[in-house]
């Protein structure tokens, strides 16, 4: 899968001497795959965690069980804790996270297929989240999620 802007992200991170890590759920490693498709990305990409299950989100990444129980895996609270957790765990400058419902199953009345939450933790200690509702089949939702996460990381790298 070709992701627009990923070469720019890698170059920005290199130019600013920054590292990045990922914590992915619905994209299943797609963000890390996009970044590592760029030659020289080993200089800036520390690694990623695919936290598909709530147990991995909690036990490995450090997402609070209370947040998972109260808000669900697909929420701003969990996305922010995923970004913060992977940033601390891998000691990166920037971390991006994604958690969502790619479909075709898994939707509820208040969380439809295509709902995706993103988290971003930067080197200044800021954590922000973004919510998107993508249209399309499973692969389209996943590809659009990877693209959006790359865009968020690029903005963060630009502002460092």
N, C-alpha and C positions, 0 to 999 in steps of 0.2 A: 504494500500500500504506500503510495507516494503522498507525503504530507507537505503541504505548502508552508514555507517559512522555517522548516526545521534546520536547514543549513544556516540561516540567519541566526537562529537561537544558539546554535553551537558556536558560531563565530563571536557573537556577543558575549557569551559566557567565557570563552577563551580570552577575548580582549580585556574583559574586566576581572580576569583571574578568579572566576567564580565556579563553584561546583553545584550540581543539581542531583536530586534523588526523587524517586517517584513512589507513590503508594496507590495501587490501582485495584479496583474491583471489577466493574462491568467491562472495562477495556482489556482485562486479562493480560497485561504486559505490552499493549500496543503503543503506549507512550514511550516506554523504554526501548521498544523495537524501532520506533521512528527515530529517536535520538541516536541510537547506536548504528543506524543505517548510514550515518554521516562519517566519513573517514576522519580520524582524529578525535572522535567523541570520547575516547578513553581518557582524554585530558580533563574532561569536565563532568562526565557521568559517573557517579559513584556506585549506583545500583538502584534497585527497586524491589518493592515487596508487592506481590500479588495477594491481596488480602480479600479473597473472594468470600470466605466465611466470616461470620461474626466472631467466631472463636479466634481466628487469626487477627482480626481487627483488634480484639481485646487483649489477647495473650501475647502477641508479638509486637504490635504497633502501639499498644497502650491506650486504645480507645476505651473510655469508661463504659462498663457494662450498663450503668444507669442511663447513659446517653443512648445506647443501642436500644434498651428497653423502652425508654420514654419517647424518643424521636424516631427510632427505626434506623436501619443502616443507610437509607437514602434520605439524608438530612444535612442541613448546614452544620449542625453540631458535630456530626460524625465526620463529615468532610474536613472540617477544620482540625479536629483531633488527629485525623489520619495524616494530614500535612505536617502538623507539629510533631507528631510521633516519629515519622520517618526521617524528618530533618534532624531530630535529636539522636535517633538510633544510628544513622549513617554519617552524622556530623557534616552535612552539606550546608552550603550557603543558602540555597533555595530548594524548596520541596513543593511538589505539586501532587494533588490527590484527586481521585475521581471515584464516585460511587453513584450508581444509577440503575435504572430498569431498562435494559436493552430489548426485552421481550423475546418471544411473543407472550410468555407468561410472566407472572410475578406482579402484575399490576393490581392496584386497589382503587377504590373510588376517588381517593385523595392523592394517590400516587400512580399516575398513568404510565403506560409504556412510553419511553422517550424522556422521562424525567431524569435529569442528571444533576448532581451537585458536585462542584469543584472546590477544592481548597488550595490555598497557596500560602506558604510560609516563607518570608524573606529574611535576609541577613540582619535586618534591623529589629527583628522580633515581631514584625507585623504579621497577622494572619487574616486573610480575607476569604470569603466564599462567594461563589456565583452559582446561580441556578439557571438551568436551560431546559427547555422542553423541545426536543428534537422530533421531527416527523420522519417516518420511514421504517424499514424493516430492521432487524437486529444488527446486521452488518453496517447499515447506514448510520444508525444511532451510535454504534461503537466508533466508526470512522470520524463522525462529526465530533464526538467526545475527545478523541485523540487530537484532532485539529484545534479544538477550543483550548485544551490544556497546553498545547504548544504555544498558542497565542498568549495565554495568561503568563506563562513562564518567560516569554519574550518581553512582555511589558515589564515584568519584575526585573529582568536582567538589564533592561534599558534604564530603569530607575535606580539601580544600585550605585 
